[in-house]
Amino acid sequence: MKAECDHAVDYLYQYIDQELTWSRRLRIRWHLQRCGRCLDAYEFESRLKARIKQCGNDQPPQELFDRIRALIEQEAAGNQDG
Ligand SMILES: [Zn+2]
């Protein structure tokens, strides 16, 4: 995995929560446009977040995020065909 991807994934949550500075958001958006893997992760995360919001639960268990994060990392690790 490229270092760029590491950073993009690191910032995904903050990106979705709109907690980043505009310059960082811009960089991540740029990366997502060029990197299908990170885009997949982003779409997954944002869909999950939207669903959690729909359920009216503002504070999902950290365990859930940890598990999802592990899944994404696994996926990325087993998907190095580029
Ligand atoms: Zn990437």
PDB file of the backbone (N, CA, C, O) and the ligand in Angstrom, with CONECT records:
HET     ZN  A 101       1
ATOM      1  N   MET A   1       0.848  -1.206   0.000  1.00  0.00           N
ATOM      2  CA  MET A   1       0.000   0.000   0.000  1.00  0.00           C
ATOM      3  C   MET A   1       0.877   1.248   0.000  1.00  0.00           C
ATOM      4  O   MET A   1       1.888   1.313   0.699  1.00  0.00           O
ATOM      5  N   LYS A   2       0.483   2.210  -0.776  1.00  0.00           N
ATOM      6  CA  LYS A   2       1.263   3.441  -0.831  1.00  0.00           C
ATOM      7  C   LYS A   2       1.037   4.279   0.427  1.00  0.00           C
ATOM      8  O   LYS A   2      -0.009   4.190   1.070  1.00  0.00           O
ATOM      9  N   ALA A   3       2.016   5.075   0.757  1.00  0.00           N
ATOM     10  CA  ALA A   3       1.898   5.939   1.936  1.00  0.00           C
ATOM     11  C   ALA A   3       0.703   6.869   1.780  1.00  0.00           C
ATOM     12  O   ALA A   3      -0.004   7.158   2.745  1.00  0.00           O
ATOM     13  N   GLU A   4       0.493   7.323   0.581  1.00  0.00           N
ATOM     14  CA  GLU A   4      -0.654   8.198   0.297  1.00  0.00           C
ATOM     15  C   GLU A   4      -1.961   7.563   0.761  1.00  0.00           C
ATOM     16  O   GLU A   4      -2.826   8.227   1.332  1.00  0.00           O
ATOM     17  N   CYS A   5      -2.083   6.259   0.502  1.00  0.00           N
ATOM     18  CA  CYS A   5      -3.298   5.543   0.876  1.00  0.00           C
ATOM     19  C   CYS A   5      -3.418   5.482   2.393  1.00  0.00           C
ATOM     20  O   CYS A   5      -4.499   5.673   2.949  1.00  0.00           O
ATOM     21  N   ASP A   6      -2.304   5.216   3.052  1.00  0.00           N
ATOM     22  CA  ASP A   6      -2.323   5.193   4.511  1.00  0.00           C
ATOM     23  C   ASP A   6      -2.914   6.478   5.041  1.00  0.00           C
ATOM     24  O   ASP A   6      -3.784   6.466   5.912  1.00  0.00           O
ATOM     25  N   HIS A   7      -2.437   7.582   4.511  1.00  0.00           N
ATOM     26  CA  HIS A   7      -2.909   8.873   5.003  1.00  0.00           C
ATOM     27  C   HIS A   7      -4.388   9.064   4.684  1.00  0.00           C
ATOM     28  O   HIS A   7      -5.160   9.527   5.523  1.00  0.00           O
ATOM     29  N   ALA A   8      -4.762   8.709   3.491  1.00  0.00           N
ATOM     30  CA  ALA A   8      -6.160   8.880   3.092  1.00  0.00           C
ATOM     31  C   ALA A   8      -7.067   8.093   4.027  1.00  0.00           C
ATOM     32  O   ALA A   8      -8.089   8.606   4.483  1.00  0.00           O
ATOM     33  N   VAL A   9      -6.696   6.846   4.313  1.00  0.00           N
ATOM     34  CA  VAL A   9      -7.530   6.012   5.179  1.00  0.00           C
ATOM     35  C   VAL A   9      -7.534   6.575   6.597  1.00  0.00           C
ATOM     36  O   VAL A   9      -8.559   6.570   7.278  1.00  0.00           O
ATOM     37  N   ASP A  10      -6.374   7.058   7.027  1.00  0.00           N
ATOM     38  CA  ASP A  10      -6.298   7.656   8.364  1.00  0.00           C
ATOM     39  C   ASP A  10      -7.281   8.799   8.519  1.00  0.00           C
ATOM     40  O   ASP A  10      -7.882   8.978   9.578  1.00  0.00           O
ATOM     41  N   TYR A  11      -7.436   9.563   7.467  1.00  0.00           N
ATOM     42  CA  TYR A  11      -8.244  10.778   7.564  1.00  0.00           C
ATOM     43  C   TYR A  11      -9.693  10.580   7.142  1.00  0.00           C
ATOM     44  O   TYR A  11     -10.500  11.507   7.202  1.00  0.00           O
ATOM     45  N   LEU A  12     -10.015   9.356   6.713  1.00  0.00           N
ATOM     46  CA  LEU A  12     -11.368   9.127   6.180  1.00  0.00           C
ATOM     47  C   LEU A  12     -12.461   9.548   7.156  1.00  0.00           C
ATOM     48  O   LEU A  12     -13.410  10.238   6.785  1.00  0.00           O
ATOM     49  N   TYR A  13     -12.315   9.125   8.404  1.00  0.00           N
ATOM     50  CA  TYR A  13     -13.361   9.444   9.376  1.00  0.00           C
ATOM     51  C   TYR A  13     -13.528  10.947   9.513  1.00  0.00           C
ATOM     52  O   TYR A  13     -14.640  11.475   9.527  1.00  0.00           O
ATOM     53  N   GLN A  14     -12.396  11.614   9.614  1.00  0.00           N
ATOM     54  CA  GLN A  14     -12.460  13.063   9.774  1.00  0.00           C
ATOM     55  C   GLN A  14     -12.998  13.723   8.513  1.00  0.00           C
ATOM     56  O   GLN A  14     -13.702  14.732   8.564  1.00  0.00           O
ATOM     57  N   TYR A  15     -12.648  13.125   7.384  1.00  0.00           N
ATOM     58  CA  TYR A  15     -13.148  13.651   6.119  1.00  0.00           C
ATOM     59  C   TYR A  15     -14.673  13.544   6.084  1.00  0.00           C
ATOM     60  O   TYR A  15     -15.362  14.495   5.715  1.00  0.00           O
ATOM     61  N   ILE A  16     -15.188  12.383   6.470  1.00  0.00           N
ATOM     62  CA  ILE A  16     -16.632  12.158   6.478  1.00  0.00           C
ATOM     63  C   ILE A  16     -17.300  13.089   7.490  1.00  0.00           C
ATOM     64  O   ILE A  16     -18.382  13.621   7.241  1.00  0.00           O
ATOM     65  N   ASP A  17     -16.648  13.275   8.620  1.00  0.00           N
ATOM     66  CA  ASP A  17     -17.210  14.143   9.655  1.00  0.00           C
ATOM     67  C   ASP A  17     -16.947  15.623   9.380  1.00  0.00           C
ATOM     68  O   ASP A  17     -17.355  16.493  10.149  1.00  0.00           O
ATOM     69  N   GLN A  18     -16.268  15.888   8.285  1.00  0.00           N
ATOM     70  CA  GLN A  18     -15.962  17.268   7.896  1.00  0.00           C
ATOM     71  C   GLN A  18     -15.182  17.991   8.987  1.00  0.00           C
ATOM     72  O   GLN A  18     -15.462  19.143   9.318  1.00  0.00           O
ATOM     73  N   GLU A  19     -14.215  17.297   9.526  1.00  0.00           N
ATOM     74  CA  GLU A  19     -13.420  17.881  10.607  1.00  0.00           C
ATOM     75  C   GLU A  19     -12.037  18.306  10.126  1.00  0.00           C
ATOM     76  O   GLU A  19     -11.172  18.666  10.925  1.00  0.00           O
ATOM     77  N   LEU A  20     -11.844  18.260   8.823  1.00  0.00           N
ATOM     78  CA  LEU A  20     -10.515  18.575   8.305  1.00  0.00           C
ATOM     79  C   LEU A  20     -10.464  19.992   7.751  1.00  0.00           C
ATOM     80  O   LEU A  20     -11.486  20.601   7.434  1.00  0.00           O
ATOM     81  N   THR A  21      -9.256  20.487   7.647  1.00  0.00           N
ATOM     82  CA  THR A  21      -9.084  21.788   6.998  1.00  0.00           C
ATOM     83  C   THR A  21      -9.355  21.622   5.505  1.00  0.00           C
ATOM     84  O   THR A  21      -9.286  20.513   4.974  1.00  0.00           O
ATOM     85  N   TRP A  22      -9.659  22.716   4.840  1.00  0.00           N
ATOM     86  CA  TRP A  22     -10.028  22.617   3.422  1.00  0.00           C
ATOM     87  C   TRP A  22      -8.891  22.036   2.595  1.00  0.00           C
ATOM     88  O   TRP A  22      -9.129  21.296   1.641  1.00  0.00           O
ATOM     89  N   SER A  23      -7.665  22.367   2.955  1.00  0.00           N
ATOM     90  CA  SER A  23      -6.546  21.878   2.140  1.00  0.00           C
ATOM     91  C   SER A  23      -6.398  20.363   2.269  1.00  0.00           C
ATOM     92  O   SER A  23      -6.090  19.670   1.299  1.00  0.00           O
ATOM     93  N   ARG A  24      -6.618  19.874   3.461  1.00  0.00           N
ATOM     94  CA  ARG A  24      -6.520  18.430   3.660  1.00  0.00           C
ATOM     95  C   ARG A  24      -7.670  17.716   2.961  1.00  0.00           C
ATOM     96  O   ARG A  24      -7.490  16.665   2.345  1.00  0.00           O
ATOM     97  N   ARG A  25      -8.865  18.314   3.072  1.00  0.00           N
ATOM     98  CA  ARG A  25     -10.019  17.735   2.375  1.00  0.00           C
ATOM     99  C   ARG A  25      -9.769  17.648   0.878  1.00  0.00           C
ATOM    100  O   ARG A  25     -10.087  16.656   0.222  1.00  0.00           O
ATOM    101  N   LEU A  26      -9.193  18.712   0.371  1.00  0.00           N
ATOM    102  CA  LEU A  26      -8.912  18.770  -1.059  1.00  0.00           C
ATOM    103  C   LEU A  26      -7.959  17.655  -1.460  1.00  0.00           C
ATOM    104  O   LEU A  26      -8.145  17.008  -2.491  1.00  0.00           O
ATOM    105  N   ARG A  27      -6.948  17.436  -0.647  1.00  0.00           N
ATOM    106  CA  ARG A  27      -5.970  16.392  -0.951  1.00  0.00           C
ATOM    107  C   ARG A  27      -6.609  15.020  -0.928  1.00  0.00           C
ATOM    108  O   ARG A  27      -6.341  14.182  -1.788  1.00  0.00           O
ATOM    109  N   ILE A  28      -7.457  14.797   0.064  1.00  0.00           N
ATOM    110  CA  ILE A  28      -8.111  13.488   0.156  1.00  0.00           C
ATOM    111  C   ILE A  28      -9.065  13.295  -1.014  1.00  0.00           C
ATOM    112  O   ILE A  28      -9.137  12.214  -1.599  1.00  0.00           O
ATOM    113  N   ARG A  29      -9.801  14.362  -1.353  1.00  0.00           N
ATOM    114  CA  ARG A  29     -10.734  14.244  -2.474  1.00  0.00           C
ATOM    115  C   ARG A  29      -9.962  13.900  -3.745  1.00  0.00           C
ATOM    116  O   ARG A  29     -10.387  13.062  -4.540  1.00  0.00           O
ATOM    117  N   TRP A  30      -8.844  14.552  -3.916  1.00  0.00           N
ATOM    118  CA  TRP A  30      -7.985  14.296  -5.076  1.00  0.00           C
ATOM    119  C   TRP A  30      -7.527  12.843  -5.070  1.00  0.00           C
ATOM    120  O   TRP A  30      -7.536  12.170  -6.100  1.00  0.00           O
ATOM    121  N   HIS A  31      -7.136  12.383  -3.917  1.00  0.00           N
ATOM    122  CA  HIS A  31      -6.669  11.005  -3.818  1.00  0.00           C
ATOM    123  C   HIS A  31      -7.808  10.027  -4.127  1.00  0.00           C
ATOM    124  O   HIS A  31      -7.611   9.032  -4.825  1.00  0.00           O
ATOM    125  N   LEU A  32      -8.998  10.323  -3.601  1.00  0.00           N
ATOM    126  CA  LEU A  32     -10.134   9.428  -3.825  1.00  0.00           C
ATOM    127  C   LEU A  32     -10.475   9.337  -5.303  1.00  0.00           C
ATOM    128  O   LEU A  32     -10.903   8.289  -5.786  1.00  0.00           O
ATOM    129  N   GLN A  33     -10.287  10.430  -6.011  1.00  0.00           N
ATOM    130  CA  GLN A  33     -10.598  10.425  -7.436  1.00  0.00           C
ATOM    131  C   GLN A  33      -9.639   9.530  -8.209  1.00  0.00           C
ATOM    132  O   GLN A  33      -9.973   9.009  -9.273  1.00  0.00           O
ATOM    133  N   ARG A  34      -8.459   9.364  -7.663  1.00  0.00           N
ATOM    134  CA  ARG A  34      -7.442   8.613  -8.387  1.00  0.00           C
ATOM    135  C   ARG A  34      -7.265   7.198  -7.868  1.00  0.00           C
ATOM    136  O   ARG A  34      -6.620   6.374  -8.518  1.00  0.00           O
ATOM    137  N   CYS A  35      -7.827   6.908  -6.709  1.00  0.00           N
ATOM    138  CA  CYS A  35      -7.527   5.636  -6.060  1.00  0.00           C
ATOM    139  C   CYS A  35      -8.818   4.890  -5.738  1.00  0.00           C
ATOM    140  O   CYS A  35      -9.516   5.240  -4.787  1.00  0.00           O
ATOM    141  N   GLY A  36      -9.134   3.877  -6.518  1.00  0.00           N
ATOM    142  CA  GLY A  36     -10.367   3.120  -6.337  1.00  0.00           C
ATOM    143  C   GLY A  36     -10.459   2.461  -4.983  1.00  0.00           C
ATOM    144  O   GLY A  36     -11.545   2.366  -4.411  1.00  0.00           O
ATOM    145  N   ARG A  37      -9.348   2.009  -4.466  1.00  0.00           N
ATOM    146  CA  ARG A  37      -9.364   1.306  -3.193  1.00  0.00           C
ATOM    147  C   ARG A  37      -9.821   2.229  -2.073  1.00  0.00           C
ATOM    148  O   ARG A  37     -10.676   1.869  -1.263  1.00  0.00           O
ATOM    149  N   CYS A  38      -9.247   3.408  -2.038  1.00  0.00           N
ATOM    150  CA  CYS A  38      -9.610   4.349  -0.985  1.00  0.00           C
ATOM    151  C   CYS A  38     -11.029   4.851  -1.206  1.00  0.00           C
ATOM    152  O   CYS A  38     -11.760   5.115  -0.251  1.00  0.00           O
ATOM    153  N   LEU A  39     -11.412   4.981  -2.469  1.00  0.00           N
ATOM    154  CA  LEU A  39     -12.777   5.415  -2.762  1.00  0.00           C
ATOM    155  C   LEU A  39     -13.777   4.389  -2.241  1.00  0.00           C
ATOM    156  O   LEU A  39     -14.796   4.747  -1.649  1.00  0.00           O
ATOM    157  N   ASP A  40     -13.481   3.123  -2.464  1.00  0.00           N
ATOM    158  CA  ASP A  40     -14.345   2.064  -1.931  1.00  0.00           C
ATOM    159  C   ASP A  40     -14.469   2.185  -0.418  1.00  0.00           C
ATOM    160  O   ASP A  40     -15.566   2.129   0.139  1.00  0.00           O
ATOM    161  N   ALA A  41     -13.335   2.348   0.226  1.00  0.00           N
ATOM    162  CA  ALA A  41     -13.337   2.461   1.688  1.00  0.00           C
ATOM    163  C   ALA A  41     -14.152   3.671   2.112  1.00  0.00           C
ATOM    164  O   ALA A  41     -14.932   3.611   3.062  1.00  0.00           O
ATOM    165  N   TYR A  42     -13.960   4.762   1.397  1.00  0.00           N
ATOM    166  CA  TYR A  42     -14.686   5.987   1.732  1.00  0.00           C
ATOM    167  C   TYR A  42     -16.190   5.800   1.585  1.00  0.00           C
ATOM    168  O   TYR A  42     -16.964   6.191   2.459  1.00  0.00           O
ATOM    169  N   GLU A  43     -16.592   5.200   0.475  1.00  0.00           N
ATOM    170  CA  GLU A  43     -18.031   5.010   0.244  1.00  0.00           C
ATOM    171  C   GLU A  43     -18.633   4.089   1.287  1.00  0.00           C
ATOM    172  O   GLU A  43     -19.756   4.289   1.750  1.00  0.00           O
ATOM    173  N   PHE A  44     -17.867   3.084   1.644  1.00  0.00           N
ATOM    174  CA  PHE A  44     -18.320   2.158   2.666  1.00  0.00           C
ATOM    175  C   PHE A  44     -18.516   2.890   3.989  1.00  0.00           C
ATOM    176  O   PHE A  44     -19.548   2.755   4.647  1.00  0.00           O
ATOM    177  N   GLU A  45     -17.520   3.653   4.357  1.00  0.00           N
ATOM    178  CA  GLU A  45     -17.572   4.390   5.626  1.00  0.00           C
ATOM    179  C   GLU A  45     -18.730   5.381   5.654  1.00  0.00           C
ATOM    180  O   GLU A  45     -19.462   5.471   6.639  1.00  0.00           O
ATOM    181  N   SER A  46     -18.886   6.123   4.556  1.00  0.00           N
ATOM    182  CA  SER A  46     -19.899   7.168   4.587  1.00  0.00           C
ATOM    183  C   SER A  46     -21.292   6.569   4.573  1.00  0.00           C
ATOM    184  O   SER A  46     -22.215   7.113   5.180  1.00  0.00           O
ATOM    185  N   ARG A  47     -21.446   5.449   3.883  1.00  0.00           N
ATOM    186  CA  ARG A  47     -22.743   4.777   3.880  1.00  0.00           C
ATOM    187  C   ARG A  47     -23.056   4.246   5.284  1.00  0.00           C
ATOM    188  O   ARG A  47     -24.176   4.358   5.782  1.00  0.00           O
ATOM    189  N   LEU A  48     -22.043   3.676   5.887  1.00  0.00           N
ATOM    190  CA  LEU A  48     -22.219   3.154   7.238  1.00  0.00           C
ATOM    191  C   LEU A  48     -22.612   4.273   8.190  1.00  0.00           C
ATOM    192  O   LEU A  48     -23.517   4.125   9.012  1.00  0.00           O
ATOM    193  N   LYS A  49     -21.924   5.377   8.062  1.00  0.00           N
ATOM    194  CA  LYS A  49     -22.204   6.514   8.937  1.00  0.00           C
ATOM    195  C   LYS A  49     -23.617   7.016   8.744  1.00  0.00           C
ATOM    196  O   LYS A  49     -24.318   7.327   9.707  1.00  0.00           O
ATOM    197  N   ALA A  50     -24.032   7.093   7.485  1.00  0.00           N
ATOM    198  CA  ALA A  50     -25.382   7.556   7.187  1.00  0.00           C
ATOM    199  C   ALA A  50     -26.404   6.622   7.820  1.00  0.00           C
ATOM    200  O   ALA A  50     -27.413   7.061   8.372  1.00  0.00           O
ATOM    201  N   ARG A  51     -26.127   5.336   7.729  1.00  0.00           N
ATOM    202  CA  ARG A  51     -27.059   4.360   8.280  1.00  0.00           C
ATOM    203  C   ARG A  51     -27.121   4.484   9.799  1.00  0.00           C
ATOM    204  O   ARG A  51     -28.198   4.422  10.392  1.00  0.00           O
ATOM    205  N   ILE A  52     -25.982   4.656  10.411  1.00  0.00           N
ATOM    206  CA  ILE A  52     -25.950   4.808  11.866  1.00  0.00           C
ATOM    207  C   ILE A  52     -26.749   6.037  12.276  1.00  0.00           C
ATOM    208  O   ILE A  52     -27.469   6.011  13.275  1.00  0.00           O
ATOM    209  N   LYS A  53     -26.621   7.114  11.504  1.00  0.00           N
ATOM    210  CA  LYS A  53     -27.363   8.329  11.801  1.00  0.00           C
ATOM    211  C   LYS A  53     -28.857   8.078  11.690  1.00  0.00           C
ATOM    212  O   LYS A  53     -29.643   8.535  12.520  1.00  0.00           O
ATOM    213  N   GLN A  54     -29.239   7.339  10.643  1.00  0.00           N
ATOM    214  CA  GLN A  54     -30.655   7.015  10.459  1.00  0.00           C
ATOM    215  C   GLN A  54     -31.221   6.289  11.666  1.00  0.00           C
ATOM    216  O   GLN A  54     -32.386   6.465  12.024  1.00  0.00           O
ATOM    217  N   CYS A  55     -30.398   5.486  12.279  1.00  0.00           N
ATOM    218  CA  CYS A  55     -30.840   4.734  13.444  1.00  0.00           C
ATOM    219  C   CYS A  55     -30.911   5.620  14.676  1.00  0.00           C
ATOM    220  O   CYS A  55     -31.377   5.191  15.732  1.00  0.00           O
ATOM    221  N   GLY A  56     -30.457   6.838  14.542  1.00  0.00           N
ATOM    222  CA  GLY A  56     -30.543   7.766  15.653  1.00  0.00           C
ATOM    223  C   GLY A  56     -29.536   7.483  16.748  1.00  0.00           C
ATOM    224  O   GLY A  56     -29.714   7.895  17.894  1.00  0.00           O
ATOM    225  N   ASN A  57     -28.491   6.786  16.393  1.00  0.00           N
ATOM    226  CA  ASN A  57     -27.469   6.466  17.379  1.00  0.00           C
ATOM    227  C   ASN A  57     -26.205   7.260  17.062  1.00  0.00           C
ATOM    228  O   ASN A  57     -25.453   6.919  16.149  1.00  0.00           O
ATOM    229  N   ASP A  58     -25.990   8.300  17.816  1.00  0.00           N
ATOM    230  CA  ASP A  58     -24.872   9.190  17.534  1.00  0.00           C
ATOM    231  C   ASP A  58     -23.529   8.603  17.945  1.00  0.00           C
ATOM    232  O   ASP A  58     -22.478   9.018  17.458  1.00  0.00           O
ATOM    233  N   GLN A  59     -23.581   7.642  18.840  1.00  0.00           N
ATOM    234  CA  GLN A  59     -22.322   7.112  19.343  1.00  0.00           C
ATOM    235  C   GLN A  59     -22.255   5.614  19.186  1.00  0.00           C
ATOM    236  O   GLN A  59     -22.510   4.871  20.134  1.00  0.00           O
ATOM    237  N   PRO A  60     -21.912   5.161  17.986  1.00  0.00           N
ATOM    238  CA  PRO A  60     -21.745   3.730  17.773  1.00  0.00           C
ATOM    239  C   PRO A  60     -20.560   3.242  18.595  1.00  0.00           C
ATOM    240  O   PRO A  60     -19.639   4.002  18.892  1.00  0.00           O
ATOM    241  N   PRO A  61     -20.596   1.977  18.953  1.00  0.00           N
ATOM    242  CA  PRO A  61     -19.497   1.444  19.763  1.00  0.00           C
ATOM    243  C   PRO A  61     -18.179   1.492  18.998  1.00  0.00           C
ATOM    244  O   PRO A  61     -18.119   1.186  17.807  1.00  0.00           O
ATOM    245  N   GLN A  62     -17.145   1.875  19.696  1.00  0.00           N
ATOM    246  CA  GLN A  62     -15.811   1.944  19.085  1.00  0.00           C
ATOM    247  C   GLN A  62     -15.430   0.597  18.483  1.00  0.00           C
ATOM    248  O   GLN A  62     -14.729   0.524  17.474  1.00  0.00           O
ATOM    249  N   GLU A  63     -15.901  -0.451  19.115  1.00  0.00           N
ATOM    250  CA  GLU A  63     -15.596  -1.802  18.652  1.00  0.00           C
ATOM    251  C   GLU A  63     -16.028  -1.993  17.193  1.00  0.00           C
ATOM    252  O   GLU A  63     -15.340  -2.639  16.403  1.00  0.00           O
ATOM    253  N   LEU A  64     -17.181  -1.415  16.863  1.00  0.00           N
ATOM    254  CA  LEU A  64     -17.696  -1.541  15.502  1.00  0.00           C
ATOM    255  C   LEU A  64     -16.722  -0.909  14.513  1.00  0.00           C
ATOM    256  O   LEU A  64     -16.405  -1.495  13.478  1.00  0.00           O
ATOM    257  N   PHE A  65     -16.261   0.271  14.838  1.00  0.00           N
ATOM    258  CA  PHE A  65     -15.323   0.960  13.948  1.00  0.00           C
ATOM    259  C   PHE A  65     -14.009   0.196  13.841  1.00  0.00           C
ATOM    260  O   PHE A  65     -13.420   0.093  12.765  1.00  0.00           O
ATOM    261  N   ASP A  66     -13.562  -0.335  14.970  1.00  0.00           N
ATOM    262  CA  ASP A  66     -12.313  -1.098  14.955  1.00  0.00           C
ATOM    263  C   ASP A  66     -12.442  -2.296  14.029  1.00  0.00           C
ATOM    264  O   ASP A  66     -11.530  -2.620  13.269  1.00  0.00           O
ATOM    265  N   ARG A  67     -13.607  -2.951  14.114  1.00  0.00           N
ATOM    266  CA  ARG A  67     -13.800  -4.146  13.301  1.00  0.00           C
ATOM    267  C   ARG A  67     -13.822  -3.784  11.810  1.00  0.00           C
ATOM    268  O   ARG A  67     -13.219  -4.468  10.984  1.00  0.00           O
ATOM    269  N   ILE A  68     -14.516  -2.716  11.490  1.00  0.00           N
ATOM    270  CA  ILE A  68     -14.611  -2.289  10.097  1.00  0.00           C
ATOM    271  C   ILE A  68     -13.242  -1.867   9.571  1.00  0.00           C
ATOM    272  O   ILE A  68     -12.864  -2.174   8.440  1.00  0.00           O
ATOM    273  N   ARG A  69     -12.525  -1.165  10.412  1.00  0.00           N
ATOM    274  CA  ARG A  69     -11.200  -0.719  10.024  1.00  0.00           C
ATOM    275  C   ARG A  69     -10.303  -1.919   9.727  1.00  0.00           C
ATOM    276  O   ARG A  69      -9.544  -1.919   8.758  1.00  0.00           O
ATOM    277  N   ALA A  70     -10.401  -2.925  10.563  1.00  0.00           N
ATOM    278  CA  ALA A  70      -9.603  -4.135  10.360  1.00  0.00           C
ATOM    279  C   ALA A  70      -9.979  -4.787   9.033  1.00  0.00           C
ATOM    280  O   ALA A  70      -9.113  -5.271   8.303  1.00  0.00           O
ATOM    281  N   LEU A  71     -11.265  -4.798   8.730  1.00  0.00           N
ATOM    282  CA  LEU A  71     -11.737  -5.374   7.465  1.00  0.00           C
ATOM    283  C   LEU A  71     -11.145  -4.629   6.282  1.00  0.00           C
ATOM    284  O   LEU A  71     -10.673  -5.234   5.319  1.00  0.00           O
ATOM    285  N   ILE A  72     -11.176  -3.319   6.369  1.00  0.00           N
ATOM    286  CA  ILE A  72     -10.657  -2.514   5.273  1.00  0.00           C
ATOM    287  C   ILE A  72      -9.163  -2.756   5.098  1.00  0.00           C
ATOM    288  O   ILE A  72      -8.668  -2.869   3.976  1.00  0.00           O
ATOM    289  N   GLU A  73      -8.462  -2.833   6.206  1.00  0.00           N
ATOM    290  CA  GLU A  73      -7.022  -3.049   6.132  1.00  0.00           C
ATOM    291  C   GLU A  73      -6.716  -4.427   5.554  1.00  0.00           C
ATOM    292  O   GLU A  73      -5.790  -4.598   4.762  1.00  0.00           O
ATOM    293  N   GLN A  74      -7.515  -5.398   5.969  1.00  0.00           N
ATOM    294  CA  GLN A  74      -7.359  -6.747   5.422  1.00  0.00           C
ATOM    295  C   GLN A  74      -7.559  -6.741   3.920  1.00  0.00           C
ATOM    296  O   GLN A  74      -6.771  -7.302   3.158  1.00  0.00           O
ATOM    297  N   GLU A  75      -8.638  -6.089   3.521  1.00  0.00           N
ATOM    298  CA  GLU A  75      -8.980  -5.995   2.110  1.00  0.00           C
ATOM    299  C   GLU A  75      -7.840  -5.365   1.331  1.00  0.00           C
ATOM    300  O   GLU A  75      -7.438  -5.863   0.279  1.00  0.00           O
ATOM    301  N   ALA A  76      -7.332  -4.282   1.850  1.00  0.00           N
ATOM    302  CA  ALA A  76      -6.267  -3.553   1.176  1.00  0.00           C
ATOM    303  C   ALA A  76      -5.011  -4.431   1.094  1.00  0.00           C
ATOM    304  O   ALA A  76      -4.312  -4.429   0.080  1.00  0.00           O
ATOM    305  N   ALA A  77      -4.736  -5.170   2.154  1.00  0.00           N
ATOM    306  CA  ALA A  77      -3.529  -5.987   2.198  1.00  0.00           C
ATOM    307  C   ALA A  77      -3.628  -7.159   1.214  1.00  0.00           C
ATOM    308  O   ALA A  77      -2.635  -7.557   0.606  1.00  0.00           O
ATOM    309  N   GLY A  78      -4.845  -7.703   1.069  1.00  0.00           N
ATOM    310  CA  GLY A  78      -5.007  -8.865   0.206  1.00  0.00           C
ATOM    311  C   GLY A  78      -5.325  -8.492  -1.232  1.00  0.00           C
ATOM    312  O   GLY A  78      -5.698  -9.346  -2.035  1.00  0.00           O
ATOM    313  N   ASN A  79      -5.179  -7.248  -1.546  1.00  0.00           N
ATOM    314  CA  ASN A  79      -5.678  -6.740  -2.822  1.00  0.00           C
ATOM    315  C   ASN A  79      -4.588  -5.998  -3.592  1.00  0.00           C
ATOM    316  O   ASN A  79      -4.858  -5.059  -4.340  1.00  0.00           O
ATOM    317  N   GLN A  80      -3.372  -6.437  -3.390  1.00  0.00           N
ATOM    318  CA  GLN A  80      -2.255  -5.688  -3.989  1.00  0.00           C
ATOM    319  C   GLN A  80      -1.935  -6.230  -5.380  1.00  0.00           C
ATOM    320  O   GLN A  80      -0.926  -6.903  -5.590  1.00  0.00           O
ATOM    321  N   ASP A  81      -2.803  -5.924  -6.298  1.00  0.00           N
ATOM    322  CA  ASP A  81      -2.604  -6.411  -7.664  1.00  0.00           C
ATOM    323  C   ASP A  81      -2.218  -5.294  -8.612  1.00  0.00           C
ATOM    324  O   ASP A  81      -2.079  -5.506  -9.817  1.00  0.00           O
ATOM    325  N   GLY A  82      -2.047  -4.109  -8.065  1.00  0.00           N
ATOM    326  CA  GLY A  82      -1.748  -2.959  -8.916  1.00  0.00           C
ATOM    327  C   GLY A  82      -0.284  -2.806  -9.086  1.00  0.00           C
ATOM    328  O   GLY A  82       0.165  -1.889  -9.773  1.00  0.00           O
TER     329      GLY A  82
HETATM  330 ZN    ZN A 101      -5.484   5.183  -1.932  1.00  0.00          ZN2+
END
